[in-house]
Amino acid sequence: MKIVAISLVLRADEIPADSPNLIVFPEGISWNQIHLAVARHPNAAIVGGALEGRPIHAVLWHAGANRIDYWKIEDDGRTDGFGKSPPALPVYEFDDICVGVVICMDINAVFGSFCRAVVERIGSSQHPWKFLCVPANMGSY
């Protein structure tokens, strides 16, 4: 089993030169920052909540594509939710890693059942490294 390196950053220029396996941005990150991270760290899985107007699009970019189809569900006063769960759980497996994504307030979506389903799916994975990433906008920046 290999060691998994993770970087939790606000901007792409904060990612260490020795490329991590998993890079996690906050909710509200720009697509420009995600694309810059992809260009500098093409083998990493990159997670974030990309701002597209007021809606937030969950991103788990790996191997040339966004591997999850998930728009934020809940409104929080800063960004809008779509009010319904995605067609598939936002969970992706690669190498020895299983990653799930839940955008900030969606922890409470549908009375918590959405997040519980994501956690259960991660827990059932056969991959030894399991992560739940929660991109959030918790500050004033």
Secondary structure, DSSP 8 states (H G I E B T S, - for coil): -----EEE-SSGGGS-SS--SEEEEEEEE-HHHHHHHHHH-TTSEEEEEEESSSBEEEEEEETTEE----B--S--SSSB--SS--SS-SEEEETTEEEEE--GGGGGGGGGHHHHHHHHHHHT-S-SEEEEE-----S--
